[in-house]
Amino acid sequence: MADSKVVFIEQTIDSSNDIVISRIKELINSGILKPGDKLPAERKLASEFGVGRTQVREALHKLEFYGIIKTLPQSGSVVNGLDINTLDGLISDVLNLQDYDFFSLVETRVVLETNAIRLCAERCTESDIAKLEKAHENYIKCFETPDRVSADFAFHRAIAEACHNPVFKAMLMIVIPDILTIYQRDRICAPNRDLIIEHAMMLDAIKTRDGEMAAKIMTQHLQAVLDFAKSKIE
């Protein structure tokens, strides 16, 4: 009975996220929201869509990760400056990415990230390193806040961008948002300051152009989550 209740709660949360994304899609398709328009506040969206603010926030995080919306300092979230057909296609893709099992997502992430960081160490520019340092600093700053998980993934996204292989980045953008949702929902990634140390070690390996060491640290960094995902299917 307890397991059935957990499954029901998980399905309800996923459904709520879909509702938010679908309703935003409707607003864009109808012309109520246009590229460049500011989205209503989270509280208002939650009220209008009949879901909790947490589900609104998770849906907006996913839309932001895909570049469908963007957050401007002191201005809130706005619809990105893409044409309507592009936005519609992107949101449809996001809605179709809900059913992958957790282990498959994590296993794919490990394969992609270990290779992405190896390429990052070989190809990154000084500008890339500056972005990585800023992302790492932000992760440390957010470590004791609800934004910790999002800041963690921002660091990993910066690595993917710095590998200068757009296919790696695109594939990670498919799997990471759903992993992020599951992390937050199931509280898998508990605060652990070893993660800060591992981020710093990865950054050092990238700076010294040691791709093999960077990949080794990344594998170690993701091992606990991979083990947890395996345990869920055994």
Long-range contacts (C-beta under 8 A, 24 or more apart in sequence): 10-185, 13-55, 13-185, 14-98, 14-181, 16-51, 16-52, 16-55, 16-59, 17-55, 17-58, 17-59, 17-62, 17-98, 17-181, 18-95, 18-98, 19-49, 19-50, 19-51, 19-55, 20-45, 20-49, 20-51, 20-55, 20-56, 20-59, 20-60, 21-59, 21-62, 21-63, 21-91, 21-94, 21-95, 22-95, 23-48, 23-49, 24-59, 24-63, 24-91, 25-88, 25-91, 25-92, 25-95, 28-79, 28-84, 28-87, 28-88, 28-91, 29-84, 29-88, 33-79, 34-79, 34-84, 35-79, 35-80, 35-81, 35-82, 35-83, 35-84, 35-87, 36-78, 36-79, 36-81, 37-78, 37-79, 38-75, 38-76, 38-77, 38-78, 39-69, 39-76, 39-77, 39-78, 39-79, 41-76, 58-181, 58-184, 58-185, 61-150, 61-177, 61-180, 62-94, 62-177, 62-178, 62-180, 62-181, 63-91, 63-94, 65-153, 65-157, 65-173, 65-176, 65-177, 65-180, 66-90, 66-93, 66-94, 66-173, 66-177, 68-94, 94-177, 97-174, 97-177, 97-178, 98-178, 100-175, 100-178, 101-233, 102-179, 102-182, 102-229, 102-232, 103-229, 103-230, 103-232, 103-233, 105-175, 105-178, 105-179, 105-182, 105-229, 106-179, 106-222, 106-225, 106-226, 106-229, 107-226, 107-229, 108-171, 108-175, 109-172, 109-175, 109-176, 109-179, 109-222, 110-219, 110-222, 110-226, 112-160, 112-168, 112-171, 112-172, 112-175, 113-156, 113-159, 113-160, 113-172, 113-218, 113-222, 114-215, 114-218, 114-219, 114-222, 115-168, 115-215, 116-159, 116-160, 116-163, 116-165, 116-168, 116-169, 116-172, 117-159, 117-163, 117-202, 117-206, 117-211, 117-214, 117-215, 117-218, 118-163, 118-211, 118-212, 118-214, 118-215, 119-163, 119-164, 119-165, 119-168, 119-211, 120-159, 120-160, 120-162, 120-163, 120-206, 120-211, 120-214, 121-205, 121-206, 121-208, 121-209, 121-210, 121-211, 121-214, 122-209, 122-211, 123-162, 123-163, 123-164, 124-162, 124-163, 124-164, 124-206, 125-162, 128-158, 128-161, 128-162, 129-162, 129-206, 129-207, 131-158, 131-161, 131-162, 132-158, 132-159, 132-162, 132-203, 132-206, 133-203, 136-199, 136-200, 136-203, 139-196, 139-199, 140-196, 143-191, 143-193, 143-196, 144-191, 148-191, 149-180, 149-183, 149-184, 149-189, 150-180, 152-189, 152-195, 153-180, 155-199, 159-202, 159-206, 162-206, 188-225, 188-228, 189-225, 195-221
